[in-house]
Amino acid sequence: MPINIIPFKCSPERLTKERLSGFNGLALFWSGPFLFVIVEVGGEKMAKQHTIHSVAKSEGTMGDWDLFATWIGANANNGTWYIGGIIAATGLIQGATLLIAIGCLSYVLLALASYMGYQTGVGAMGLTRASFGVKGSVLPSLINVVQFIGWAAVNTYIAATSVSFILKEIMGWSGNDAATNRLSLVVGIIIMSILHLISISLGEKSVRWIERIGIVLVIILVTWESIIVFKMVPFKDLVAWRPAAKFRLEAGRAIDILAAFNLAWVTAAADFSRFAKRKKAATVYSFLGANIGLFWFAFIGLTATIATAITLNHFDPNNADPSTIAAKLGLGVLALLVIVITSTTANAVNLMAAGSALTNIFPKLKLTPALWCVTLLATVVTFIPVYVASFLTTFETFLDSIGMFLGPEIAIFLVDYFWIRRRHYQVDALNTIAGPYWYTKGYHLTALFSWVIGVISYLILNQFAIVHAYTGATFIAMLITALFYGVAVQLQTKKVI
């Protein structure tokens, strides 16, 4: 009979009958501060601090359009525009080429992670229990909470900038007064945070409806915005433009920036694909939606930033955000409203991913309260560039940090499922203490050590000029991590046999 071993932190005398009710089996033994209860896997009450739930395929609610719209909406946002503005420092042709190449490579990994969610019905951080251990999965979950709170803060800040421009337009405030600028930005952050709290209050259903309605508005309004940009500056001038040498961004550095941005979504893919009705929705439509959203909005950010530089005869990467560009190009309040809408659609995905990861760290925490927690934390983080540093400095530091950790984590996550486990996880065992995913006291030390190797590889690779110039460090570090982890696990398996 399959069993679970469930620790209760109490003495045998304090263990009441009520506490044991609902278990299918009953056997007790005492060990130090814990009383261990051995029960069948099918018992109604399991170790609550470790329990996760899977979604059956028959319970799928998200169709092709839902997944397609979700991932377009995830990338059709302010952060994507801003990434395009940063990549403008490589020039139009090289920037556009990198957007397509790195987008396709990154979102193949997203499609693979989405397939995992569809097949198992388990969210992304729940799946990391198989590769990192039941307790070890808390570490990638913590990274996910931090990074998606960070992305939510990025989108909120940029949208708040739009709100501040609108406020100054309505109130007739001077754009040159530092105190007024800060006040309007603070008000914008508060307004956007309230909108985000409302948007995520209904959980997964809220995300689905926000994407269905919001994406249609976004497509209409941003198409108009694209036409305005291309009318202002001839395309041949956009192609011919080059930044000054001091602003030039090397290809390898641009690859790492794009990789850090794109790979963030890979660690959230299963949170949505587990609700998919069809495998094709989870994989093909997720891949297409993410790429279309990325290229469309990043390309707009790329061209709008170059158009602004040509129009003003001055290029400043600090002004690559869509709000500033829209204001400088005179696109009006309607364009600023587009930015506010896209922030809401994108942050619905960011906050859902962060909330889902938080529930893996604290399984007793329900999803809705978790979403409120991460939204409030994101609000606090949004104030950092207001009072501490410039937005660009904060953003680049954030990208460097997540790129260093995310690449190796994803490599282990995917290699474990597709190479080591041959696309098969025992979903019930993801909850099981002393089961196949318990490893060493709940931690898979090989995975954690491989993760460290990947991070160190990333740091070492970044010391070489050739890496900055051509390849970037992220994908090489991922390859090193994947090979190290795969070989190490295979060797351990042979020793056991």
N, C-alpha and C positions, 0 to 999 in steps of 0.2 A: 504494500500500500504506500503511495507517495505521501510524504510528510512535510510539514513545516515545523521549524523549531522557533517558538515565539518567546522572547524574553520579557518578563514583567519585572519592573524594578520594585519589588516588594517581598516581604517575607511570606512563608506559606500560611502563617496565621492570618495575614491580612488579605489573602486571596479569597474573595467571596464567591458564592455560587453564581451570583448574577454575572460576575465577570467572565465566568466560563460558559455561560449559556450561549447556545448557537454553534458550539464547536461539534464537529462530527466525531472526533475521537478524544480520548482523555488519557494522558500519561504524564506524570510530573516527576521532575528531579531537581534537586537543589544544587546551585553552584555559586558560591560567593554572594554578591548582592542581588542576583537574579534568581527567579524561579522560572525554569524553562517548561513550557507547555508544548507537548508534541501532539499535533492534530493533522487531520487529512487536509490536502490541498484544497478540497472542495468546501472546507468549513466556511461558514458565513462571516466569521470574524477572523481576520488575519492580522499580521503585524502592521498596525495602522501607520506606524512611522515608516514603513517601507512599501505600502500598497500603491500600485498604479493600476489604471483600468485601460482596457483596449476597446476600440470601437469595431463592432462586427461589420463585415462588408454589407450586410443587409440593412444596416443602419446608416449607410452613407447618405449625406444630404447635399453634397457639393457636386454639381455636374461640370461638364466641360467649360461652359461659360463662366461659372463661379470661380473655378481655379484659374482660368485664363484672366479674368478681370481682377482677381485677387493679386496676381503677380504683376499685371500691368500697373495696378494701383500701388503696389509695393514700391515700384521703381519710378512711377510717374509722380515724382515729388520734388520738393525743394532740395533735399540732399543730393539727388541725382543731378539736378541742374547745377548745383554748386560743384560737384565732382567734374562735370563737363567744363565749368569755368576754370578750374584748376588745370585740367588737361589742355586748356587753350594755350598754355605756355609751351607746348610741343609743336604748335602749328596745327592748322585745320586738317590736312591730309593724314599726318601721322596720328593725330589725336583720334580722328574718326576710325582709322584702321585698328588702333589699339582697343577702342571701344568694342568693335565687333569681335576681334580675336579673343580678347580676355573675357568678354561677356559670354561667348559661346563655350569657351573652356570651363569657366566657372559654373555655368548653368547646366552643363552636362552633369556636373557633380550634384547640382540641386535636383536634377531629374532622378539621379540614383538615390539620393536621400529621400525624395518624395516616394519612390517605389518602396523603400523600406517602410515608410509610414503606412502606405496603402496595404501592403502585404500583412503587416502585423497589427495594424489598428492602434499603434502606440505612438505617442508624441516623441519629438526628437530627443529630449533629455531623458525620457524614460528608456529609450533605446540605448543610450550610452551606458546603462547599467550592464549590458551584455559585454561591452568592450572595456569599460573602466571599473566595473564592479558595482554591486548594489549601493554601497556607501561611497565608492570612488566617483560615482556619477555626479556627486554634489559639486565637484570641482569644475567640470565643464558647464554644469548648470549655473554656477556662480559667474563664470565668464559670460554666459548668455544673458544673465540678468543685467550685468554691468554694461555689456555692449549694446543691448537693445534699449536700455534706459538712455545710454549715450546717444544712439541714433534718434530716439524720440526727442531728446533735448536739442539735437541739431536741427531737426525739422521744426520744432517749436520755436527755436530762436529765429530761424529765417522767416517763419510765418509771422512771428511777433514783430519783426522788422517791417513787414508789409502793413501790419495793423498800425504800427507807429507812424508810417507814412500817411496812412488814411486818416488817422487821428489829427496829425499836424495839418493835413489838407482841410479837414472839417473845422478844426478849432482856429485855423489861421496862425498857428505857432511858427516861430522862426526856426528854420532848419539849421541855423548856425549856433544856437544856444545849447551848450553841453548839458545843462541841468534839464532843459525841456526834452532834449533827445533821450536822455536816460529815463525820465519819467514816462514818456510815451512808450518806450521799449518795455519798461516794467509792466505797464498797463496791458500792453500787447501780450506779454508772456502769461499774465493772469487770465486774460480772455481766452487765449488758445488752450490753456490748461483746463479751463472749465469746459470748453468744447470737447476736449479729448476725454474728460471724465464722463461726459454724457454719451459720447460715441461708443465707449467700451463697456458701458454699464450692463448691456445685455449679452456680453460674451461673444461666442462664435456667431450667433444669429445677427448680432449687431454688425460684426465685421462683414458678413455676407451682404447685408442690405446696404451698408455704406459703400461697398465696392460696386454693387449693381447700379446704384443711383449716381454715386459720385463720379464713377469712371466715365459715364456718358457726358456729364457736364464738363469734365476735364478734357475729354477729346474735342468737344465743340470749341471750348474757350482757348485751348492751347493751339489748335489749328489756326484760329484767328491770330493768335499771338505770333505764330511762326511766319505767317504771311506778312505781318507788319515788319518783322525783323529783316526778312529778305528783300522787302521793298526799300528799306532804308539804305542798305549797302549792297552793291552788286556782288554776285557770287565770286567773280574773278578776283575782286579785291580781298575777299575773305580768304581765298586760296593763297594769294600772294603774300599776305601779311605774315610777319615774323616778329616775335618779341625781342626786346633788347637782350643782349648777352647775359646780363645779370639776372634776368627773369626766366631764362631758358630752362626748361624742365627736361632732364634726360629720360630716354625711353624706359630704362630699367626702373627708375624711380616712379614713373607714371604707371608702369605695370604693377608695382607693389601697392600704389594708391588704389587702383582699380580692383586689384585682387582683394584688398582689405574690405572694400565696399561690397563687392559681389559675394564673397564667401560668407559674409554675415548672414545672408539669406539661406545658405545651405543648412545652417544649424537650426533653422526654423521650419524647413520644408515639411517635415513629417507632422508638425503641429496642425497643418491644414490638409495635407494629403490623406491623413487617416480618416477624414470625413468624405473622401472622394467616392463617387458612385462607380467609376470605371478606372482601370489602370491607365488608360490613355489620357484621362483628365489629369491624373496625378503626375504623369511623366511628360507627355508631349505638350499638353496645353500649359502646364507650369513652365516648361522650358521656353516655349514661344512667348508667353505672356511676360516673363521676366526679361527676356532679350528685347522685346519690342518696347517695353517701358523704359529699360535702360538706354537703348540707343536713341529713342525718340527724345527723351528729356535731357539726357547728357549732351546730345548733339545740339539741342536748342541752347543749352547753357554754354556749350563750346562756341557756337556761332554768335550768340548774343554778346558774349564777353569780347570776342574779336571785333564785332560790329561796334561795340561801345568804345573799344580802344582806338579803332579807326576814326570814329565820329569825333571823339574828344582829343585825338592825337596823344593819348596817354594810356598805358596799360598798368593796372594795379591789381594783382591777384587778391588783395584784401577786399576788393569790390566785385568779386565774381558771383556773389549771391544774387538770386533772381530779383529780390526786392529792390536792391540798389540799382541793378541794371534796368529794371522796368521803369524806375523813377527817372534815371538819367536819360533813357531813350524816350521819355514822355509817353509811355504806353497807357497811363491813366489808371484810375481806381479799379476798373474792371480786371486789368491784368493782375493787380495786387490781390483781388478777391480770388482769382485762380490759384494763387499761391496759398491762400488760407485754406481753400477746399482741398488742394492736394496734400497739405500737411495733415489734414484730418483723415484722409483715406490711407495715407502711408503709415501714420502713427497707430491706426487701428491694428495694423499687422505688427508693428514694432512692439506695442504694448501687450498684445496678445501673446507674442513669443516670450517677452520678459516675464509676464504673469505665469505662463505655463512652466517656464524654467523655475520660477520661485516655488511653485507647488511641488516640484520634484525635490527641492531642498527642504521644504516644510509641507509634507504630504497632508497634514491635518488642515492646512489652509485651503479653503475653497477658492475656485478660480476667480469669482467676482471680487472678493476682498483682495486677492492677490493683484488683480488689475488696478484696483484703486491704490494699493500700496506703491506699485511701480510708477503709476502716473504721478503721484505726489512726489516720489523721489526724482522723477524726470524733471518736474517743475523746479525742484531745488537745484539740480545740476544745470538747468538752463540759465540760471543766474550767474554761473561762474565767469563766462566771458564778459558779462556786464560790469563786473567789479574787479576781476582778477587779471585777465589777459585779453589780447585781441582774439576775435573769433577764429581767424585763420590759424593762429598759433595753437589754440586749444584744439581745433579740429585736426591738425596734422599730428599733434601728440597723441590724440585719441586713435587715429588711423594706424600709426606705428605700433601702438600697444596691442590693438586687437589683431592686426595682421600677424604679429609675432606669435600669438597664442592660437589663433583660429586655424591657420593652415595645418599645423601638426595634429591638432585635435580632430579635424575633419578627415585627415589621412587615416588615422587610427580607426575612427568611426566607420568609414567605408570599407577599409581593408578587412576589418573584423567580420563584417556581414557578408561581403561578396567573395572574399578569398578564404578566410579561416573557417567561417561557418557555412559556406556554400549556400547562402540565401535562406538560412533556416535558423530562427530563434525559437526557443521554448518560452512563449509569452508568459505563461503562468509562473515560470521559474524566475522571471524578472522581479518577482515579489518575495522570492524564497530565501530565507536565511539558511546558510550552510548548503545551498543548492549549487548548481553548476556555474552561477555567476557571482558567487560569494568570494571565490578566490582566497586571498589571505586577509582574514578578518574584515571582509567586505570590500577590499581594494585589490584591483588587478595591477600588481606592481610592475609587470612587464609593459603594460600600456602607459602607466605613469612615467616610467623611466624613458620610454620611447618618446613621450611628449617632451620631456626635458631635453632629450637629444635633438628633437626638432627645433625647439626654441633656441638652443645653443647654436645649431646650424644656421638659423636665420641671423643671429647676431654676428657670427663669424663671416658669413657671406656678405653682409652689409659693409664689411671693412674693405672690400675690393672694388676698385673703380670700374672694372670691366662689368661687374654685376650691376652697378648703378647705370652704366651706359647702355646695356643691351638686354639683360634677362630679368633683372629684379631677383630678390631673394626668396620670395614667397613660395613659388611653385617648386623650386629646387629643394627647399627645406621640406616641403610636403613629400616629395619623392624619396628623399633620404629617410624621413620618418616612416613612410609606408613600407619601404624595403626592410628597414631595421626591425619594425614591429612584426611584419609577416614572417621573416626568417627566424626571429627569436621565438615566436610562438610555435612555429613548425618544429624547431629544434627541441623545444620543451616537450612537445607532444610525442616526438620519437623517443625521448628519454623515458617518458611515462610508460610508453608501450614496451 
